Each structure stands twice: as C-alpha cells, then as structure tokens.
Amino acid sequence: MVYADNGYCGKSNRDFINLNEIDDGIMLLEQVNATLTAYEITRNKMISKIRYPIEQCFGLTQKI
C-alpha cells in the first residue's frame, strides 16, 4: 500500500497505483464542488495515524 497526503490526490497518481495493482492509501482532498463524506474523513484520519510516525521522523532529520 502506498500512503501519501492529499497533495498527491491527483488522477494520474491514482491511475498509476491502480495500474500496478497497489492498494491506494492516498488521502482524499475536499474539492470545491464536493465535500468529503463521513467515511472519507474517517479514512483520512486512519491514514494520518499510520503516516504520522514516519512524517515525524522525516521532520526531525531535516532540522539537523
């Protein structure tokens, strides 16, 4: 599974993941014409909990 923040929510990234039969862990981005459902918000929070320790590690190493 590929985990990524909503900055990578584009169609080309999702197409690449699906084409290569990889599970999609990209967070969903709220669009101007469509708000996120309760399920999508919960999904984003679950992905954030998995990504948090890794993002924290990268943040700490960049400040050194």
CHARMM-style PDB file with segment names, atoms N, HN, CA, C and O in Angstrom:
ATOM      1  N   MET     1       0.839  -1.174   0.000  1.00  0.00      PROA
ATOM      2  CA  MET     1       0.000   0.000   0.000  1.00  0.00      PROA
ATOM      3  C   MET     1       0.888   1.241   0.000  1.00  0.00      PROA
ATOM      4  O   MET     1       1.920   1.293   0.669  1.00  0.00      PROA
ATOM      5  N   VAL     2       0.466   2.214  -0.752  1.00  0.00      PROA
ATOM      6  HN  VAL     2      -0.372   2.172  -1.296  1.00  0.00      PROA
ATOM      7  CA  VAL     2       1.169   3.497  -0.815  1.00  0.00      PROA
ATOM      8  C   VAL     2       0.389   4.497   0.029  1.00  0.00      PROA
ATOM      9  O   VAL     2      -0.800   4.719  -0.203  1.00  0.00      PROA
ATOM     10  N   TYR     3       1.060   5.101   1.013  1.00  0.00      PROA
ATOM     11  HN  TYR     3       2.025   4.921   1.202  1.00  0.00      PROA
ATOM     12  CA  TYR     3       0.448   6.130   1.841  1.00  0.00      PROA
ATOM     13  C   TYR     3       0.998   7.485   1.418  1.00  0.00      PROA
ATOM     14  O   TYR     3       2.208   7.654   1.263  1.00  0.00      PROA
ATOM     15  N   ALA     4       0.098   8.450   1.233  1.00  0.00      PROA
ATOM     16  HN  ALA     4      -0.884   8.313   1.359  1.00  0.00      PROA
ATOM     17  CA  ALA     4       0.526   9.792   0.844  1.00  0.00      PROA
ATOM     18  C   ALA     4      -0.505  10.808   1.312  1.00  0.00      PROA
ATOM     19  O   ALA     4      -1.666  10.466   1.534  1.00  0.00      PROA
ATOM     20  N   ASP     5      -0.076  12.064   1.461  1.00  0.00      PROA
ATOM     21  HN  ASP     5       0.868  12.342   1.280  1.00  0.00      PROA
ATOM     22  CA  ASP     5      -1.018  13.090   1.868  1.00  0.00      PROA
ATOM     23  C   ASP     5      -1.855  13.537   0.672  1.00  0.00      PROA
ATOM     24  O   ASP     5      -1.658  13.073  -0.451  1.00  0.00      PROA
ATOM     25  N   ASN     6      -2.787  14.441   0.934  1.00  0.00      PROA
ATOM     26  HN  ASN     6      -2.947  14.817   1.847  1.00  0.00      PROA
ATOM     27  CA  ASN     6      -3.735  14.820  -0.115  1.00  0.00      PROA
ATOM     28  C   ASN     6      -3.116  15.673  -1.219  1.00  0.00      PROA
ATOM     29  O   ASN     6      -3.801  16.005  -2.186  1.00  0.00      PROA
ATOM     30  N   GLY     7      -1.867  16.028  -1.102  1.00  0.00      PROA
ATOM     31  HN  GLY     7      -1.311  15.759  -0.316  1.00  0.00      PROA
ATOM     32  CA  GLY     7      -1.179  16.718  -2.187  1.00  0.00      PROA
ATOM     33  C   GLY     7      -0.942  15.814  -3.391  1.00  0.00      PROA
ATOM     34  O   GLY     7      -0.685  16.293  -4.495  1.00  0.00      PROA
ATOM     35  N   TYR     8      -1.029  14.511  -3.172  1.00  0.00      PROA
ATOM     36  HN  TYR     8      -1.238  14.121  -2.275  1.00  0.00      PROA
ATOM     37  CA  TYR     8      -0.831  13.525  -4.243  1.00  0.00      PROA
ATOM     38  C   TYR     8      -2.148  12.904  -4.689  1.00  0.00      PROA
ATOM     39  O   TYR     8      -2.162  11.797  -5.227  1.00  0.00      PROA
ATOM     40  N   CYS     9      -3.243  13.604  -4.472  1.00  0.00      PROA
ATOM     41  HN  CYS     9      -3.231  14.504  -4.036  1.00  0.00      PROA
ATOM     42  CA  CYS     9      -4.583  13.071  -4.710  1.00  0.00      PROA
ATOM     43  C   CYS     9      -4.997  13.112  -6.182  1.00  0.00      PROA
ATOM     44  O   CYS     9      -6.152  12.818  -6.489  1.00  0.00      PROA
ATOM     45  N   GLY    10      -4.123  13.455  -7.071  1.00  0.00      PROA
ATOM     46  HN  GLY    10      -3.185  13.693  -6.821  1.00  0.00      PROA
ATOM     47  CA  GLY    10      -4.476  13.606  -8.476  1.00  0.00      PROA
ATOM     48  C   GLY    10      -4.818  12.310  -9.184  1.00  0.00      PROA
ATOM     49  O   GLY    10      -4.464  11.221  -8.732  1.00  0.00      PROA
ATOM     50  N   LYS    11      -5.508  12.447 -10.296  1.00  0.00      PROA
ATOM     51  HN  LYS    11      -5.795  13.331 -10.663  1.00  0.00      PROA
ATOM     52  CA  LYS    11      -5.948  11.293 -11.080  1.00  0.00      PROA
ATOM     53  C   LYS    11      -4.771  10.491 -11.612  1.00  0.00      PROA
ATOM     54  O   LYS    11      -4.839   9.262 -11.646  1.00  0.00      PROA
ATOM     55  N   SER    12      -3.705  11.142 -12.023  1.00  0.00      PROA
ATOM     56  HN  SER    12      -3.650  12.140 -11.995  1.00  0.00      PROA
ATOM     57  CA  SER    12      -2.562  10.417 -12.588  1.00  0.00      PROA
ATOM     58  C   SER    12      -1.919   9.501 -11.544  1.00  0.00      PROA
ATOM     59  O   SER    12      -1.523   8.381 -11.868  1.00  0.00      PROA
ATOM     60  N   ASN    13      -1.811   9.965 -10.298  1.00  0.00      PROA
ATOM     61  HN  ASN    13      -2.132  10.875 -10.035  1.00  0.00      PROA
ATOM     62  CA  ASN    13      -1.242   9.125  -9.238  1.00  0.00      PROA
ATOM     63  C   ASN    13      -2.145   7.935  -8.942  1.00  0.00      PROA
ATOM     64  O   ASN    13      -1.663   6.814  -8.777  1.00  0.00      PROA
ATOM     65  N   ARG    14      -3.442   8.170  -8.874  1.00  0.00      PROA
ATOM     66  HN  ARG    14      -3.834   9.081  -9.008  1.00  0.00      PROA
ATOM     67  CA  ARG    14      -4.377   7.070  -8.604  1.00  0.00      PROA
ATOM     68  C   ARG    14      -4.403   6.067  -9.753  1.00  0.00      PROA
ATOM     69  O   ARG    14      -4.492   4.861  -9.527  1.00  0.00      PROA
ATOM     70  N   ASP    15      -4.326   6.561 -10.971  1.00  0.00      PROA
ATOM     71  HN  ASP    15      -4.253   7.541 -11.155  1.00  0.00      PROA
ATOM     72  CA  ASP    15      -4.284   5.661 -12.134  1.00  0.00      PROA
ATOM     73  C   ASP    15      -3.034   4.782 -12.096  1.00  0.00      PROA
ATOM     74  O   ASP    15      -3.107   3.584 -12.370  1.00  0.00      PROA
ATOM     75  N   PHE    16      -1.893   5.374 -11.759  1.00  0.00      PROA
ATOM     76  HN  PHE    16      -1.834   6.347 -11.536  1.00  0.00      PROA
ATOM     77  CA  PHE    16      -0.643   4.620 -11.677  1.00  0.00      PROA
ATOM     78  C   PHE    16      -0.736   3.527 -10.616  1.00  0.00      PROA
ATOM     79  O   PHE    16      -0.312   2.395 -10.848  1.00  0.00      PROA
ATOM     80  N   ILE    17      -1.285   3.864  -9.462  1.00  0.00      PROA
ATOM     81  HN  ILE    17      -1.629   4.784  -9.274  1.00  0.00      PROA
ATOM     82  CA  ILE    17      -1.433   2.890  -8.380  1.00  0.00      PROA
ATOM     83  C   ILE    17      -2.344   1.747  -8.805  1.00  0.00      PROA
ATOM     84  O   ILE    17      -2.026   0.578  -8.585  1.00  0.00      PROA
ATOM     85  N   ASN    18      -3.475   2.086  -9.413  1.00  0.00      PROA
ATOM     86  HN  ASN    18      -3.733   3.036  -9.592  1.00  0.00      PROA
ATOM     87  CA  ASN    18      -4.407   1.043  -9.856  1.00  0.00      PROA
ATOM     88  C   ASN    18      -3.818   0.195 -10.972  1.00  0.00      PROA
ATOM     89  O   ASN    18      -4.012  -1.021 -10.991  1.00  0.00      PROA
ATOM     90  N   LEU    19      -3.108   0.810 -11.892  1.00  0.00      PROA
ATOM     91  HN  LEU    19      -2.951   1.797 -11.876  1.00  0.00      PROA
ATOM     92  CA  LEU    19      -2.497   0.083 -12.999  1.00  0.00      PROA
ATOM     93  C   LEU    19      -1.493  -0.952 -12.499  1.00  0.00      PROA
ATOM     94  O   LEU    19      -1.379  -2.037 -13.069  1.00  0.00      PROA
ATOM     95  N   ASN    20      -0.771  -0.616 -11.440  1.00  0.00      PROA
ATOM     96  HN  ASN    20      -0.864   0.266 -10.977  1.00  0.00      PROA
ATOM     97  CA  ASN    20       0.234  -1.511 -10.875  1.00  0.00      PROA
ATOM     98  C   ASN    20      -0.304  -2.385  -9.742  1.00  0.00      PROA
ATOM     99  O   ASN    20       0.458  -3.055  -9.045  1.00  0.00      PROA
ATOM    100  N   GLU    21      -1.625  -2.367  -9.570  1.00  0.00      PROA
ATOM    101  HN  GLU    21      -2.244  -1.823 -10.136  1.00  0.00      PROA
ATOM    102  CA  GLU    21      -2.314  -3.206  -8.581  1.00  0.00      PROA
ATOM    103  C   GLU    21      -1.765  -3.007  -7.168  1.00  0.00      PROA
ATOM    104  O   GLU    21      -1.527  -3.969  -6.438  1.00  0.00      PROA
ATOM    105  N   ILE    22      -1.570  -1.750  -6.801  1.00  0.00      PROA
ATOM    106  HN  ILE    22      -1.763  -0.968  -7.395  1.00  0.00      PROA
ATOM    107  CA  ILE    22      -1.109  -1.375  -5.471  1.00  0.00      PROA
ATOM    108  C   ILE    22      -2.314  -0.808  -4.724  1.00  0.00      PROA
ATOM    109  O   ILE    22      -3.134  -0.100  -5.309  1.00  0.00      PROA
ATOM    110  N   ASP    23      -2.422  -1.119  -3.431  1.00  0.00      PROA
ATOM    111  HN  ASP    23      -1.756  -1.694  -2.956  1.00  0.00      PROA
ATOM    112  CA  ASP    23      -3.515  -0.574  -2.636  1.00  0.00      PROA
ATOM    113  C   ASP    23      -3.333   0.926  -2.465  1.00  0.00      PROA
ATOM    114  O   ASP    23      -2.221   1.412  -2.260  1.00  0.00      PROA
ATOM    115  N   ASP    24      -4.442   1.651  -2.552  1.00  0.00      PROA
ATOM    116  HN  ASP    24      -5.346   1.256  -2.719  1.00  0.00      PROA
ATOM    117  CA  ASP    24      -4.432   3.107  -2.523  1.00  0.00      PROA
ATOM    118  C   ASP    24      -4.566   3.622  -1.091  1.00  0.00      PROA
ATOM    119  O   ASP    24      -5.600   3.433  -0.450  1.00  0.00      PROA
ATOM    120  N   GLY    25      -3.518   4.270  -0.600  1.00  0.00      PROA
ATOM    121  HN  GLY    25      -2.679   4.424  -1.121  1.00  0.00      PROA
ATOM    122  CA  GLY    25      -3.543   4.885   0.717  1.00  0.00      PROA
ATOM    123  C   GLY    25      -3.342   6.385   0.637  1.00  0.00      PROA
ATOM    124  O   GLY    25      -2.864   6.999   1.590  1.00  0.00      PROA
ATOM    125  N   ILE    26      -3.704   6.981  -0.493  1.00  0.00      PROA
ATOM    126  HN  ILE    26      -4.092   6.481  -1.267  1.00  0.00      PROA
ATOM    127  CA  ILE    26      -3.585   8.421  -0.658  1.00  0.00      PROA
ATOM    128  C   ILE    26      -4.787   9.086   0.002  1.00  0.00      PROA
ATOM    129  O   ILE    26      -5.932   8.698  -0.232  1.00  0.00      PROA
ATOM    130  N   MET    27      -4.515  10.083   0.823  1.00  0.00      PROA
ATOM    131  HN  MET    27      -3.585  10.399   1.013  1.00  0.00      PROA
ATOM    132  CA  MET    27      -5.601  10.789   1.486  1.00  0.00      PROA
ATOM    133  C   MET    27      -6.445  11.527   0.453  1.00  0.00      PROA
ATOM    134  O   MET    27      -5.942  11.948  -0.589  1.00  0.00      PROA
ATOM    135  N   LEU    28      -7.721  11.677   0.752  1.00  0.00      PROA
ATOM    136  HN  LEU    28      -8.129  11.335   1.599  1.00  0.00      PROA
ATOM    137  CA  LEU    28      -8.637  12.343  -0.161  1.00  0.00      PROA
ATOM    138  C   LEU    28      -8.671  13.835   0.115  1.00  0.00      PROA
ATOM    139  O   LEU    28      -8.548  14.267   1.261  1.00  0.00      PROA
ATOM    140  N   LEU    29      -8.836  14.608  -0.927  1.00  0.00      PROA
ATOM    141  HN  LEU    29      -8.936  14.257  -1.858  1.00  0.00      PROA
ATOM    142  CA  LEU    29      -8.841  16.060  -0.845  1.00  0.00      PROA
ATOM    143  C   LEU    29     -10.254  16.568  -1.084  1.00  0.00      PROA
ATOM    144  O   LEU    29     -10.923  16.134  -2.021  1.00  0.00      PROA
ATOM    145  N   GLU    30     -10.703  17.478  -0.248  1.00  0.00      PROA
ATOM    146  HN  GLU    30     -10.159  17.831   0.513  1.00  0.00      PROA
ATOM    147  CA  GLU    30     -12.021  18.064  -0.439  1.00  0.00      PROA
ATOM    148  C   GLU    30     -11.982  18.978  -1.660  1.00  0.00      PROA
ATOM    149  O   GLU    30     -11.107  19.837  -1.775  1.00  0.00      PROA
ATOM    150  N   GLN    31     -12.924  18.790  -2.559  1.00  0.00      PROA
ATOM    151  HN  GLN    31     -13.635  18.093  -2.466  1.00  0.00      PROA
ATOM    152  CA  GLN    31     -12.993  19.569  -3.789  1.00  0.00      PROA
ATOM    153  C   GLN    31     -13.947  20.746  -3.609  1.00  0.00      PROA
ATOM    154  O   GLN    31     -14.749  20.763  -2.675  1.00  0.00      PROA
ATOM    155  N   VAL    32     -13.860  21.719  -4.495  1.00  0.00      PROA
ATOM    156  HN  VAL    32     -13.208  21.705  -5.253  1.00  0.00      PROA
ATOM    157  CA  VAL    32     -14.734  22.888  -4.441  1.00  0.00      PROA
ATOM    158  C   VAL    32     -16.192  22.462  -4.629  1.00  0.00      PROA
ATOM    159  O   VAL    32     -17.089  22.999  -3.978  1.00  0.00      PROA
ATOM    160  N   ASN    33     -16.423  21.503  -5.515  1.00  0.00      PROA
ATOM    161  HN  ASN    33     -15.695  21.067  -6.044  1.00  0.00      PROA
ATOM    162  CA  ASN    33     -17.782  21.090  -5.835  1.00  0.00      PROA
ATOM    163  C   ASN    33     -18.234  19.826  -5.081  1.00  0.00      PROA
ATOM    164  O   ASN    33     -19.345  19.347  -5.308  1.00  0.00      PROA
ATOM    165  N   ALA    34     -17.407  19.291  -4.205  1.00  0.00      PROA
ATOM    166  HN  ALA    34     -16.504  19.680  -4.020  1.00  0.00      PROA
ATOM    167  CA  ALA    34     -17.788  18.083  -3.461  1.00  0.00      PROA
ATOM    168  C   ALA    34     -17.060  18.055  -2.121  1.00  0.00      PROA
ATOM    169  O   ALA    34     -15.832  18.124  -2.070  1.00  0.00      PROA
ATOM    170  N   THR    35     -17.817  17.953  -1.055  1.00  0.00      PROA
ATOM    171  HN  THR    35     -18.814  17.897  -1.097  1.00  0.00      PROA
ATOM    172  CA  THR    35     -17.217  17.844   0.269  1.00  0.00      PROA
ATOM    173  C   THR    35     -16.990  16.370   0.598  1.00  0.00      PROA
ATOM    174  O   THR    35     -17.598  15.487  -0.007  1.00  0.00      PROA
ATOM    175  N   LEU    36     -16.114  16.119   1.556  1.00  0.00      PROA
ATOM    176  HN  LEU    36     -15.620  16.836   2.047  1.00  0.00      PROA
ATOM    177  CA  LEU    36     -15.820  14.746   1.954  1.00  0.00      PROA
ATOM    178  C   LEU    36     -16.967  14.176   2.781  1.00  0.00      PROA
ATOM    179  O   LEU    36     -17.583  14.882   3.580  1.00  0.00      PROA
ATOM    180  N   THR    37     -17.244  12.894   2.581  1.00  0.00      PROA
ATOM    181  HN  THR    37     -16.744  12.320   1.932  1.00  0.00      PROA
ATOM    182  CA  THR    37     -18.263  12.214   3.372  1.00  0.00      PROA
ATOM    183  C   THR    37     -17.662  11.838   4.731  1.00  0.00      PROA
ATOM    184  O   THR    37     -16.454  11.961   4.937  1.00  0.00      PROA
ATOM    185  N   ALA    38     -18.499  11.387   5.638  1.00  0.00      PROA
ATOM    186  HN  ALA    38     -19.479  11.287   5.471  1.00  0.00      PROA
ATOM    187  CA  ALA    38     -18.024  10.970   6.961  1.00  0.00      PROA
ATOM    188  C   ALA    38     -17.034   9.813   6.832  1.00  0.00      PROA
ATOM    189  O   ALA    38     -16.041   9.763   7.557  1.00  0.00      PROA
ATOM    190  N   TYR    39     -17.303   8.877   5.905  1.00  0.00      PROA
ATOM    191  HN  TYR    39     -18.110   8.918   5.316  1.00  0.00      PROA
ATOM    192  CA  TYR    39     -16.388   7.757   5.685  1.00  0.00      PROA
ATOM    193  C   TYR    39     -15.035   8.250   5.190  1.00  0.00      PROA
ATOM    194  O   TYR    39     -13.996   7.780   5.655  1.00  0.00      PROA
ATOM    195  N   GLU    40     -15.037   9.191   4.255  1.00  0.00      PROA
ATOM    196  HN  GLU    40     -15.880   9.573   3.877  1.00  0.00      PROA
ATOM    197  CA  GLU    40     -13.782   9.704   3.697  1.00  0.00      PROA
ATOM    198  C   GLU    40     -12.969  10.457   4.748  1.00  0.00      PROA
ATOM    199  O   GLU    40     -11.741  10.367   4.755  1.00  0.00      PROA
ATOM    200  N   ILE    41     -13.623  11.186   5.621  1.00  0.00      PROA
ATOM    201  HN  ILE    41     -14.620  11.259   5.616  1.00  0.00      PROA
ATOM    202  CA  ILE    41     -12.930  11.880   6.707  1.00  0.00      PROA
ATOM    203  C   ILE    41     -12.304  10.871   7.659  1.00  0.00      PROA
ATOM    204  O   ILE    41     -11.162  11.042   8.086  1.00  0.00      PROA
ATOM    205  N   THR    42     -13.054   9.811   7.997  1.00  0.00      PROA
ATOM    206  HN  THR    42     -13.982   9.673   7.651  1.00  0.00      PROA
ATOM    207  CA  THR    42     -12.540   8.749   8.864  1.00  0.00      PROA
ATOM    208  C   THR    42     -11.368   8.049   8.205  1.00  0.00      PROA
ATOM    209  O   THR    42     -10.378   7.745   8.870  1.00  0.00      PROA
ATOM    210  N   ARG    43     -11.461   7.787   6.903  1.00  0.00      PROA
ATOM    211  HN  ARG    43     -12.265   8.033   6.362  1.00  0.00      PROA
ATOM    212  CA  ARG    43     -10.377   7.149   6.148  1.00  0.00      PROA
ATOM    213  C   ARG    43      -9.116   8.003   6.202  1.00  0.00      PROA
ATOM    214  O   ARG    43      -8.023   7.482   6.424  1.00  0.00      PROA
ATOM    215  N   ASN    44      -9.261   9.317   6.000  1.00  0.00      PROA
ATOM    216  HN  ASN    44     -10.149   9.741   5.820  1.00  0.00      PROA
ATOM    217  CA  ASN    44      -8.113  10.222   6.065  1.00  0.00      PROA
ATOM    218  C   ASN    44      -7.462  10.193   7.444  1.00  0.00      PROA
ATOM    219  O   ASN    44      -6.236  10.221   7.551  1.00  0.00      PROA
ATOM    220  N   LYS    45      -8.268  10.136   8.495  1.00  0.00      PROA
ATOM    221  HN  LYS    45      -9.264  10.113   8.409  1.00  0.00      PROA
ATOM    222  CA  LYS    45      -7.729  10.098   9.855  1.00  0.00      PROA
ATOM    223  C   LYS    45      -6.970   8.800  10.102  1.00  0.00      PROA
ATOM    224  O   LYS    45      -5.927   8.805  10.757  1.00  0.00      PROA
ATOM    225  N   MET    46      -7.486   7.688   9.581  1.00  0.00      PROA
ATOM    226  HN  MET    46      -8.333   7.683   9.048  1.00  0.00      PROA
ATOM    227  CA  MET    46      -6.793   6.403   9.744  1.00  0.00      PROA
ATOM    228  C   MET    46      -5.459   6.419   9.014  1.00  0.00      PROA
ATOM    229  O   MET    46      -4.464   5.916   9.535  1.00  0.00      PROA
ATOM    230  N   ILE    47      -5.425   6.984   7.825  1.00  0.00      PROA
ATOM    231  HN  ILE    47      -6.233   7.392   7.402  1.00  0.00      PROA
ATOM    232  CA  ILE    47      -4.184   7.090   7.058  1.00  0.00      PROA
ATOM    233  C   ILE    47      -3.203   8.009   7.787  1.00  0.00      PROA
ATOM    234  O   ILE    47      -2.004   7.731   7.821  1.00  0.00      PROA
ATOM    235  N   SER    48      -3.701   9.092   8.366  1.00  0.00      PROA
ATOM    236  HN  SER    48      -4.675   9.318   8.338  1.00  0.00      PROA
ATOM    237  CA  SER    48      -2.837  10.029   9.098  1.00  0.00      PROA
ATOM    238  C   SER    48      -2.148   9.348  10.276  1.00  0.00      PROA
ATOM    239  O   SER    48      -0.976   9.611  10.543  1.00  0.00      PROA
ATOM    240  N   LYS    49      -2.857   8.486  10.976  1.00  0.00      PROA
ATOM    241  HN  LYS    49      -3.809   8.272  10.759  1.00  0.00      PROA
ATOM    242  CA  LYS    49      -2.287   7.788  12.125  1.00  0.00      PROA
ATOM    243  C   LYS    49      -1.147   6.863  11.708  1.00  0.00      PROA
ATOM    244  O   LYS    49      -0.197   6.665  12.465  1.00  0.00      PROA
ATOM    245  N   ILE    50      -1.240   6.305  10.521  1.00  0.00      PROA
ATOM    246  HN  ILE    50      -2.012   6.466   9.906  1.00  0.00      PROA
ATOM    247  CA  ILE    50      -0.175   5.433  10.009  1.00  0.00      PROA
ATOM    248  C   ILE    50       1.005   6.278   9.528  1.00  0.00      PROA
ATOM    249  O   ILE    50       2.160   5.916   9.755  1.00  0.00      PROA
ATOM    250  N   ARG    51       0.721   7.394   8.869  1.00  0.00      PROA
ATOM    251  HN  ARG    51      -0.217   7.687   8.685  1.00  0.00      PROA
ATOM    252  CA  ARG    51       1.762   8.240   8.299  1.00  0.00      PROA
ATOM    253  C   ARG    51       2.492   9.073   9.346  1.00  0.00      PROA
ATOM    254  O   ARG    51       3.652   9.433   9.144  1.00  0.00      PROA
ATOM    255  N   TYR    52       1.836   9.384  10.457  1.00  0.00      PROA
ATOM    256  HN  TYR    52       0.894   9.091  10.621  1.00  0.00      PROA
ATOM    257  CA  TYR    52       2.388  10.303  11.443  1.00  0.00      PROA
ATOM    258  C   TYR    52       3.790   9.932  11.931  1.00  0.00      PROA
ATOM    259  O   TYR    52       4.674  10.788  11.894  1.00  0.00      PROA
ATOM    260  N   PRO    53       4.038   8.695  12.388  1.00  0.00      PROA
ATOM    261  CA  PRO    53       5.387   8.387  12.884  1.00  0.00      PROA
ATOM    262  C   PRO    53       6.477   8.557  11.818  1.00  0.00      PROA
ATOM    263  O   PRO    53       7.594   8.971  12.127  1.00  0.00      PROA
ATOM    264  N   ILE    54       6.152   8.243  10.593  1.00  0.00      PROA
ATOM    265  HN  ILE    54       5.244   7.907  10.341  1.00  0.00      PROA
ATOM    266  CA  ILE    54       7.116   8.362   9.501  1.00  0.00      PROA
ATOM    267  C   ILE    54       7.380   9.830   9.185  1.00  0.00      PROA
ATOM    268  O   ILE    54       8.529  10.240   9.018  1.00  0.00      PROA
ATOM    269  N   GLU    55       6.308  10.620   9.104  1.00  0.00      PROA
ATOM    270  HN  GLU    55       5.375  10.287   9.240  1.00  0.00      PROA
ATOM    271  CA  GLU    55       6.452  12.055   8.842  1.00  0.00      PROA
ATOM    272  C   GLU    55       7.233  12.731   9.962  1.00  0.00      PROA
ATOM    273  O   GLU    55       8.036  13.627   9.702  1.00  0.00      PROA
ATOM    274  N   GLN    56       7.010  12.317  11.187  1.00  0.00      PROA
ATOM    275  HN  GLN    56       6.358  11.589  11.398  1.00  0.00      PROA
ATOM    276  CA  GLN    56       7.723  12.891  12.323  1.00  0.00      PROA
ATOM    277  C   GLN    56       9.224  12.606  12.207  1.00  0.00      PROA
ATOM    278  O   GLN    56      10.050  13.476  12.484  1.00  0.00      PROA
ATOM    279  N   CYS    57       9.562  11.406  11.802  1.00  0.00      PROA
ATOM    280  HN  CYS    57       8.891  10.699  11.577  1.00  0.00      PROA
ATOM    281  CA  CYS    57      10.961  11.038  11.610  1.00  0.00      PROA
ATOM    282  C   CYS    57      11.621  11.916  10.549  1.00  0.00      PROA
ATOM    283  O   CYS    57      12.728  12.415  10.753  1.00  0.00      PROA
ATOM    284  N   PHE    58      10.939  12.104   9.415  1.00  0.00      PROA
ATOM    285  HN  PHE    58      10.040  11.699   9.250  1.00  0.00      PROA
ATOM    286  CA  PHE    58      11.492  12.945   8.360  1.00  0.00      PROA
ATOM    287  C   PHE    58      11.650  14.385   8.839  1.00  0.00      PROA
ATOM    288  O   PHE    58      12.641  15.043   8.522  1.00  0.00      PROA
ATOM    289  N   GLY    59      10.675  14.871   9.601  1.00  0.00      PROA
ATOM    290  HN  GLY    59       9.871  14.336   9.859  1.00  0.00      PROA
ATOM    291  CA  GLY    59      10.747  16.235  10.121  1.00  0.00      PROA
ATOM    292  C   GLY    59      11.924  16.439  11.051  1.00  0.00      PROA
ATOM    293  O   GLY    59      12.574  17.484  11.025  1.00  0.00      PROA
ATOM    294  N   LEU    60      12.195  15.446  11.865  1.00  0.00      PROA
ATOM    295  HN  LEU    60      11.667  14.597  11.886  1.00  0.00      PROA
ATOM    296  CA  LEU    60      13.316  15.551  12.807  1.00  0.00      PROA
ATOM    297  C   LEU    60      14.648  15.502  12.086  1.00  0.00      PROA
ATOM    298  O   LEU    60      15.570  16.228  12.458  1.00  0.00      PROA
ATOM    299  N   THR    61      14.778  14.672  11.071  1.00  0.00      PROA
ATOM    300  HN  THR    61      14.029  14.082  10.768  1.00  0.00      PROA
ATOM    301  CA  THR    61      16.068  14.548  10.376  1.00  0.00      PROA
ATOM    302  C   THR    61      16.366  15.765   9.521  1.00  0.00      PROA
ATOM    303  O   THR    61      17.537  16.071   9.297  1.00  0.00      PROA
ATOM    304  N   GLN    62      15.356  16.471   9.033  1.00  0.00      PROA
ATOM    305  HN  GLN    62      14.405  16.223   9.215  1.00  0.00      PROA
ATOM    306  CA  GLN    62      15.595  17.651   8.202  1.00  0.00      PROA
ATOM    307  C   GLN    62      16.051  18.843   9.010  1.00  0.00      PROA
ATOM    308  O   GLN    62      16.691  19.744   8.466  1.00  0.00      PROA
ATOM    309  N   LYS    63      15.741  18.875  10.291  1.00  0.00      PROA
ATOM    310  HN  LYS    63      15.221  18.144  10.732  1.00  0.00      PROA
ATOM    311  CA  LYS    63      16.114  20.019  11.118  1.00  0.00      PROA
ATOM    312  C   LYS    63      17.548  19.927  11.619  1.00  0.00      PROA
ATOM    313  O   LYS    63      18.081  20.901  12.151  1.00  0.00      PROA
ATOM    314  N   ILE    64      18.162  18.796  11.459  1.00  0.00      PROA
ATOM    315  HN  ILE    64      17.729  18.005  11.027  1.00  0.00      PROA
ATOM    316  CA  ILE    64      19.541  18.600  11.935  1.00  0.00      PROA
ATOM    317  C   ILE    64      20.523  19.185  10.958  1.00  0.00      PROA
ATOM    318  OT1 ILE    64      21.731  19.119  11.183  1.00  0.00      PROA
TER     319      ILE     64
END
